[in-house]
Amino acid sequence: MFEARDAPENDYRVKAMKRDRSAQLGIAAMLLGLCTAIPAAYASALCGDDEPPKAAKSSKGKCPAGYRYSANKHSCTKVSCGTGKAWSKGEEACLGVDAASLSDDDYFNEARLRVDDQRFAEALDLLFRIKNQDQAKVLNYIGYSTRKLGDVEKGIDYYHRALEIDPNYLKAREYLGEGYLQKGDVARAKEQLDEIANRCGGPCEDYELLVQAIASYIVGEPNASTYAAAKPSS
């Protein structure tokens, strides 16, 4: 019995299309002057670099926020509760979102998981339950979720508030630049790119991501949501 296989010419066409798209983005980046006058380590694959290295696996006791160590899987696994619940680190259980024992960190970590799952309305509900709203990372997540729900202007306002608290919060600057792209304002997006470059002081993922977003916009990628494909960091 024969197994169905993709024709070799189809594989070739897919690879050729990917090469063409990368070339288009690279040309757009160079035309914008985004691949020059910066250290080579700043530039993404658009400017000729290799792909970034994959993140190392976390070991027991060193899981990032929103994860816990699984003895069965010997790795960190996501801790995600159902709608209306949040993981309590102290109780080590999923609790109702109104539980008094849930901390600001519990709400924030659960909101991050909702963003991962693109459940932005649920993420906002959790984020607004955080008592200390004057945190750049919280305002950045609120801005991101708000923008993804379609209110770009309001999302941009939250990014500005995050940057008032921490002007060096590069992730907020990256997403602010992407917000300006959604409004068609390339000049302001490039301003944020310059701000990131001036503040990085070395290889910088946020710079790379915004370079790619601007280049994608210039070559006419139709889906503006691709500018926010990478999720905000803490």
C-alpha positions in Angstrom: 0.0 0.0 0.0 1.3 3.4 -1.0 1.4 6.3 1.5 0.4 9.7 0.3 3.3 12.1 0.1 3.7 15.8 -0.8 5.2 16.2 -4.2 8.8 17.4 -4.1 7.9 20.4 -6.3 5.3 21.5 -3.7 8.0 21.5 -1.0 10.2 23.5 -3.4 7.5 26.1 -4.0 6.8 26.5 -0.2 10.5 27.0 0.4 10.8 29.4 -2.5 7.8 31.5 -1.2 9.4 31.7 2.2 12.7 32.8 0.7 10.9 35.5 -1.4 9.1 36.8 1.6 12.3 37.0 3.7 14.0 38.8 0.8 11.1 41.3 0.6 11.2 42.1 4.3 15.0 42.4 4.2 14.8 44.9 1.3 12.1 46.9 3.1 14.3 47.0 6.2 17.3 48.2 4.3 15.3 50.8 2.5 14.2 52.1 5.9 17.8 52.2 7.1 16.9 49.7 9.8 19.8 47.3 9.1 22.6 49.9 9.1 24.6 51.8 11.7 23.7 49.3 14.4 25.7 46.3 15.8 25.1 43.2 13.8 23.7 41.5 16.9 20.8 43.9 16.8 19.5 42.8 13.5 17.1 39.9 13.0 17.2 37.4 10.2 15.9 40.2 8.0 19.3 41.7 8.1 21.2 38.4 7.5 21.6 36.9 11.0 20.9 33.4 12.0 17.8 32.4 13.9 18.0 33.2 17.7 18.9 30.2 19.9 16.1 28.3 21.5 15.5 28.8 25.2 17.0 26.3 27.5 14.8 23.9 29.4 14.1 24.9 33.0 15.1 22.6 35.7 13.3 21.7 38.9 12.8 24.7 41.2 13.6 27.2 38.4 10.3 27.3 36.5 9.2 30.7 35.2 6.1 32.5 36.5 3.0 30.7 35.4 4.7 27.3 35.3 5.4 24.6 37.8 7.7 21.6 37.8 6.1 18.3 36.7 7.8 15.2 38.2 6.1 13.0 35.6 7.2 15.1 32.6 10.5 16.2 34.2 9.9 19.7 32.9 8.0 22.9 33.6 4.4 22.8 32.6 1.8 25.6 32.4 -0.5 26.1 35.4 -3.8 27.2 33.8 -7.1 27.3 35.5 -10.6 27.4 33.9 -12.7 30.5 33.4 -13.4 32.3 36.6 -10.5 30.8 38.4 -6.8 31.6 39.0 -3.9 29.5 40.3 -2.9 30.3 43.9 0.8 29.8 44.5 0.3 29.8 48.2 -2.6 27.3 48.2 -1.2 25.4 45.2 -4.7 25.1 43.8 -7.1 26.8 41.4 -9.3 29.2 43.3 -12.3 31.4 42.3 -11.1 34.8 41.1 -12.8 36.4 44.1 -10.7 34.4 46.7 -9.1 36.6 49.3 -5.9 34.6 49.3 -5.1 35.4 45.7 -2.2 37.8 45.4 -1.4 40.4 42.7 1.3 37.9 41.4 -1.4 35.2 41.2 -3.6 37.4 39.1 -0.8 38.6 36.9 0.5 35.1 36.2 -3.0 33.8 35.4 -3.5 36.8 33.1 -0.3 35.9 31.2 -1.7 32.4 30.5 -5.0 33.9 29.2 -3.0 36.1 26.8 -1.1 33.0 25.7 -4.4 31.5 24.8 -5.6 34.7 23.2 -8.4 35.0 25.8 -7.9 38.7 26.1 -11.2 39.7 27.8 -10.5 37.2 30.6 -7.0 38.5 30.8 -8.2 42.0 31.3 -10.6 40.9 34.1 -7.7 39.4 36.0 -5.4 42.3 35.4 -7.9 44.8 36.7 -8.2 42.8 39.9 -4.5 43.6 40.7 -4.4 46.0 43.5 -1.2 47.8 42.6 -2.0 49.0 39.1 1.1 51.3 39.0 3.4 48.7 37.6 4.8 48.9 34.1 4.3 45.2 33.4 0.7 45.3 34.4 -0.1 48.4 32.3 1.8 46.8 29.4 -0.4 43.7 29.5 -3.5 45.8 29.8 -2.4 47.8 26.8 -1.6 44.7 24.8 -4.9 42.9 25.6 -6.9 46.1 25.0 -5.2 46.6 21.6 -5.8 43.0 20.6 -9.5 43.5 21.4 -9.6 46.3 18.8 -9.2 49.5 20.9 -5.8 50.6 19.5 -6.0 54.2 20.9 -6.7 53.0 24.4 -4.0 50.4 24.2 -1.5 53.0 23.2 -2.6 55.1 26.2 -1.7 52.2 28.5 1.7 51.8 26.9 2.4 55.5 27.6 1.4 55.1 31.2 3.8 52.1 31.5 6.6 54.2 30.0 5.9 57.0 32.4 6.7 54.5 35.2 9.7 52.9 33.4 11.0 54.8 30.4 13.5 51.9 29.8 10.7 49.3 29.5 11.7 48.2 26.0 8.8 45.7 25.5 6.3 48.5 26.0 8.2 50.6 23.5 8.1 47.7 21.0 4.3 47.3 21.3 3.8 51.1 21.3 5.6 51.1 17.9 3.3 48.2 16.7 0.3 50.2 17.8 1.4 53.1 15.7 1.8 50.8 12.8 -1.8 49.7 13.2 -2.7 53.4 12.9 -0.5 53.7 9.8 2.0 56.0 11.5 5.4 54.6 10.4 7.3 57.7 11.5 6.2 57.3 15.2 6.9 53.6 15.0 10.5 54.4 13.9 10.8 56.9 16.8 10.2 54.0 19.2 12.7 51.9 17.2 15.3 54.6 17.8 14.4 54.8 21.5 14.9 51.0 21.8 18.2 51.1 20.0 19.5 54.0 22.2 18.5 52.2 25.4 19.5 48.6 24.6 23.2 48.8 24.8 23.6 45.4 23.2 21.7 42.6 21.4 18.0 43.4 21.8 15.1 41.2 20.9 12.6 44.1 21.1 14.5 46.0 18.4 14.5 43.0 16.2 10.8 42.4 16.5 9.9 46.0 15.8 12.3 46.0 12.7 10.4 43.0 11.4 7.0 44.6 12.2 7.9 47.8 10.3 9.3 45.9 7.4 6.2 43.7 7.2 4.0 46.8 7.2 6.0 48.4 4.4 5.8 45.3 2.1 2.0 45.2 2.8 1.3 42.3 5.0 -2.5 42.4 5.2 -3.0 41.2 8.8 -2.0 43.9 11.3 -2.4 41.5 14.2 0.9 39.9 13.0 2.7 42.9 14.4 1.8 41.6 17.9 2.6 38.0 17.3 5.1 37.9 20.2 3.5 38.1 23.6 4.5 40.7 26.1 7.1 39.8 28.7 7.0 40.5 32.4 
